[in-house]
Amino acid sequence: MLMNRAVVVGVDGSPPSLVAAEHAARTAVRRSRPLYLVHGYLHPSGYGVPINPYEFGVPAPNDEAQSMLDRAATELADRWPTLTIHARQVAGGPGATLIEESRRAELVVVGSRGHGGFVGLLLGAVGSQVAAHAHCPVLVVRPTEKPIGAGGPVLVAVDGSESAEVAVGQSADEATRQQTELVLVHVHTAGASDATKVLDTAVASVRGSHPGLTVTARQLRAEKPDQALIDASRDAALIVVGSRGRGGFTGMVLGSVSQSLVQHAHCPVLVAHAYGRGR
């Protein structure tokens, strides 16, 4: 069952979601996983009605949306003929749909903006909901002028927290898949004095678990950790953050440092989550 976990991507037909689907396809091939294209759809009454529209029955899938999914699947299959692709619509709101899908997923991939079934995806409440509450890692595909698959290291934000430990492990796995360098970054703020210890511990952990991986530690001094990491992301292929943090990332609950990266990073952002139960 574990080998059947898929890379799941939310698709609504918007250009950002189609770019996210391309990232998801590349990632699925790299991980030897199937790809699921998912579109969440709502009752025609939509949001804001004084009654539960689902009391009148589950809404029917949309033919236009299914055609969009089928076109996307066909285009991706043409580019990656060995990739197994499934496309389906799921009744429900976009945030809840992707969170539920994440229970059985290897990875959930989302674009930075969307429409239709994924209104305001990632720069609004839906994306924050998915990134904060998913049961697997979430890859946020940021708008960027870089071509998909552009070179550069994998960066990971390190602060000594349990969440950051998860991020370090997942970033090391990803750097190994991409055959690139892993850069561990700690933002040293005023009053903090444990940066060297935090980085040394993380480096030792990675070198023990991934002995063939090139690992570099980098200390950055800044008053605003989020801005320092955003700047560092300019030359990265990927930046990885935990869903929560402490120390240099106080209150990091996708409302501070992680949320800033999701909104402003210059490369894709992987929000690390330990895999949930029921898999």
N, C-alpha and C positions, 0 to 999 in steps of 0.2 A: 504493500500500500504506500509506503513512504516513497518508493521510486516513482509512483504515479502522481505525486503532487505536481501541480501545474504552476506555471507563471500566469497570473491573471492580470488583465489590463482592462480598465474602464474605457469604453469607446462610445462617443456620441456623434461622430462624423465631423467634428470641428478639426481644423488643422492641428492644434496642439495635441488632441487626443490621438490623431493618426500618427503623429511623430512619436508619441508615447508607445503606440502599438509597434512601431518599427524598433524602438529600443527594447520593448518586451520580447519581440521575436528574436533579436540578436542575443538577448540574455537567455532566452529559453534554449537556443541552440548551444550556447556556451555551457549551460548547465545540464544539457541532455534531458530537458523536460518538455512536456506538451505545453501548448499555448492556448489559453482560454480568452476569447474576446467576449466581454460582457457588457450588455447595455441594460441599465435599470430603467424601468418605465413605471409611470404612475397612472392612477385613475384619471380620466379626462377632467374630473372636478378639480384635480390638483390639490395644492396646499390651500390653507386658509379657510376651508369651508367649516361651518359650525357642526357638521356631523362627520362621522367616519365614512368616507366614500366606499370603503371595502365592505361595509355592511350590505351593499347592493351587488356584491359579487367581485371576484378578482378581475381586474382589467385585462383586456385581451392584448396580446402582443401586437405591435404596430408593423404593418407590412413594409412601410417605408424604412423603418429602422432596421428590419431584418435584411432588406436589400442592401442597406449601408454596411451592415456587418458582413454580409456575404461578399460584397465587393472588396472590403478590407481583407478578408480572409484569403480571397483569390490572389490579390496583389502580393500578400506576404508569402503565400505558397509558391508563387512564381519566383520569388527571390530566394526563398529557403525551401527547396523541394523536399528535403528530408524532415522538415519540421511537421509534427502532428498538430493541427489547428482545429479547435472547436469554437463555434460562434453561437451565442444564444442570448435571448432576452430574459430578464428576471423581473418579476413583479415586485416593486418596492422602491423606496427612495434610494438615491445613489449612494449615500453614505452607508446606510444600513446594509445595502446589497453588497458592497465591497467588503465591509467588515465581516459579514457572514461568509462570503467567499474566502476570506483570509484564513478561516479556521482550517481549511483543507489545502491551502496554497503553499507553494514554495516561496513566492514573492508576489506582491501586488504592485502594479505599475500604474501611475496616474499622470496625466498631463497637468500643466499649470493653470490652464483655463479650459472652459468647455461651455456647451449649451445643450439644450434638449434634456436628455436623461441625466446629465451631469452639470447642471447649471452652476456657474461660478466655481468649478472644481479647482481646488487647491489654493486659490487666493481668497477663499471664503470659508464658510462654516463646514461645508462638506469635506474639503480636503483636510482641514484641521482635525475633523472627526476621524477620518480614516487614518491619518498619520498618528494620531494619539491613541487610538483604540484597536488597531488591527492586531491580529493574532500571529502575524508573521512580519518580516521586514517589508517596508514600503519604499519603493523607488519613485521619487518625484522628478519628472523630466522638466527641467527648467528651460525657458526660452533662451536660446543662445545662438550665436553665429557660428559656433564650432560645428563641424560635420560630425555626424553620429560615428562613434568609434574613434574620435580624435585621441591622440596620444596624451600622455601625462601621467603623473602618479595618482594613486589613491590616497586621499587625505582622511584622517580620522581625528576627531576632537577627543582629547583625553583629559579627564579631570579627577580620576581616581574613584569615581562613583561606580556602583554596581551596573548601572545602565551603560556607562562608558566601557566597562569590561565587555559587555555584550557587543557593543559597537566595534571594539578593537578586534574581537574574534571574527566578526562578520566582515570587517574590512580586510583582514588578512586573507580570508577565503577569497574575497573578490579580487584582491591584488594578485593572488596566485592564478586565478582564472584568466585574468587579463594579462598575465605575464609582465607585470610592471612593478615599480617600486611602491612601497608603503611608507607614507610619511605620517608619523604620530605628532600631533600638534597640541601643545598646551599653552593657553593664553595666560600670561603672568600679569595679574592685576595688583594694584597697590595693596600692600599688607599681606599678600600671599608669599609663602616662603618654601613651599614643598614641591615646586615645579620639577626639580631635578629628580627627586625621589619618585614622584608620580610617573614621570617619563621612563626612568630606569626600570621600574617595575613592569610597565607595559611592554617595553622593548624586550625584556627578558622573557616575558610570557609568550610573545610572538615568535621569538627565535627558538623557543622550546617546542612550540607547536607547528611552526612552519620553517624548518631549518634551512631550506633553500631560498627563502624570500629575502630580498634586499630591503632592509628596514632602516629608516632615518628618523631621528628625533629632532624636533624643532620647538624652541621656546619663542613665543612672541610676547612682547610687552605692550599692553594696550589698556585703556580705561574701559573700552567697550569690546568684550570678547566677540560679539556677533559681527561687528564691522571688521575686526581683524581676520576672522575666518572667511567672511565674504571676499575680502581682498585676496586671501590666500587661494581661494577657489578659482581664480582667473587662469591659473596654469595647471589645474587638476583635471583628470578624466572623471573623477567622482569624489564627493566628500561625504563622509559617513558620520552621523551623530547619533547619540543615544536619545531615547524619548524623554529622559529626565536627567538631571545632573545636580552637582553640588560644587562648592568651592568656586572656581572660576566660572561656573555655569549655574549659579544659584537660581533656583526656581525654574529650571529648564524643563517646562512641561508643554512644549509646543506652543508657548505663548511668548517665549523670549528668544533664546539663541536659536533653537531648532526652527521656530516659526520664521525668524528672520532669514535663515538660510533657505528655507523652503520658498520664500518669496523673492529673495534677492541674489542667491548664489549664481555664479557664472558657469556652473556645470551641474549635472544631475546630482541630486541629494538622496542618499539612502538613510532613512530613519530606521535604526536598528530596533528590533523587537525579538525577544526570545520566543520560540515557537510555542503556541498554546497547546492546551490539552485537547483531547478528543480527535486526535489525528490518526 
